[in-house]
Amino acid sequence: MLNFLRFWFPVILYSGIIFYVSGQPNVAISWDIPNIDKVVHAIEYAILGFLTTRAVFGTVPDGSNWRILYICGIFLAILYGLSDEYHQAFVPGRTSSAADFLADSLGAILGAWIYWVRGNLIKKNKLRS
């Protein structure tokens, strides 16, 4: 149980933060940079994609198919992004958009990729030691 919490509590906490922020009406970024909101979405979901992938890898038995584990981590983050866009459709002053969902999805993939790169760097450092 502690192992489960160690890996999934950060996912649950971060998802809760996303839900809270998404539920705030009329939150607007007032920067004059075109499409900055898409960049924010991608970064937000890169973090979630990293966390979900880490949680999946941390709580499955050794010897599992690593490709399936990455797909599961990405899928969970993308599914949450879809539910977040649906949630925003009901918040006054907020909108749901396919472009935001695409940014969420690309961010989730980026986060899983960062997890993969991190894992490979750790392996290389251990081999050198």
N, C-alpha and C positions, 0 to 999 in steps of 0.2 A: 504493500500500500504506500509506503514512504517513497519507493522508487517511482510509482505512478505519480504521486503528487510532485515529486522533484521535477519531473518532466512536463506534466500537464498543467500544474498550477500557473506557470508563467503564461501559457496559452490562454487559459481561462481569464486570468487577470487582464492581459492585454486585449483580449476580445471584449471584455467588459468596458475597458477604456474606450475602445472604438465605438461600442454601442452607445455609451454615454455622450461622447462628442457628436456622434451622428444624430443623436436625439435633440440636440440643441437647435432651436429655430434661428434662422437668419444669421448663421455663422458665415461670414464672408471674409475671404483673404483679399486685402485691398492693395496688393502689390501690382505694379504695372508690367508684370512679366506675362506674356501670353502663355496660356495653358499651364500656369504654375500649379493649379489645383490638380492637374493630372500627375505632375511630378510628386506632389504631396501624397496623392493616392498610391502611387507606385512605391514610394518609400515606406509608407504606412504598412502596405501589404507585403513588402519585402521582409520587414521585421516579422510579420505574422507567418509568412512562408518559412522563414528560418526557424521560428519557434515550433511550428507544427511539424516540420521535418525532423527537427531535433527530438521532439516528443515521440514521434512514431519510431524513430531509430532507437530511442532509449527504452522503449517499453515492449519491444517484440523480441522473440527468441533469436539468439545468434544463429546464423546460417540461413536467415530469411533472404528472399530475393531482393537485393538492394534496389533494383529498378522499380519494383512494385512499391517498395517503401517510399521512394522519392515521389512516385505518382500519388500515393496516398497523402503524403504531406502537402503536396501542391493542391490536390483535389480538396482537401479540408479547408485550406486557406481560400481557395477560389469559391467554394460553396459558402463560406462565411461572407465573402465579398458580395456574392449574389444576394444573400439574406440581408446584408447591410443596405444595399441599394433598394431592395424592396421596403425595408424599414423606413428609409429616408423619404419614400414616396408618400408616407402618411404624416410626416413632420411638417408643420407649418413653416413656410419660408425655405424649405429644402426641396430638392428635386432628385429624381432618380435618372441616371443616364447610362446608356450603353458604353459611352466613351469612358466614364468613370469605372464601370465594371471591367472594361478592357485594361485600363491602367492598374486596377486591383489585381487582375489576373497576371499581367506581365510582372508586376511587383512580386507576387507569390512565387512565380517561376524564378525570378532573380534571387529571392531569399533562399530557395532550395539550392540554387546553384552556388551561392555563397557558402551555404552549409557544406556542400560537396567539396568546394575548394579548400575550405578550412580543414576538413577531415583529411584531405590529401596532403596538405602542408604538415599536419600533425604526424601523419604516418611517415613522411620523408624525414622529419626531424628525429623521430624515434629510431629510424633505420640508421641514421648518422651517428647516433649516440652509442 
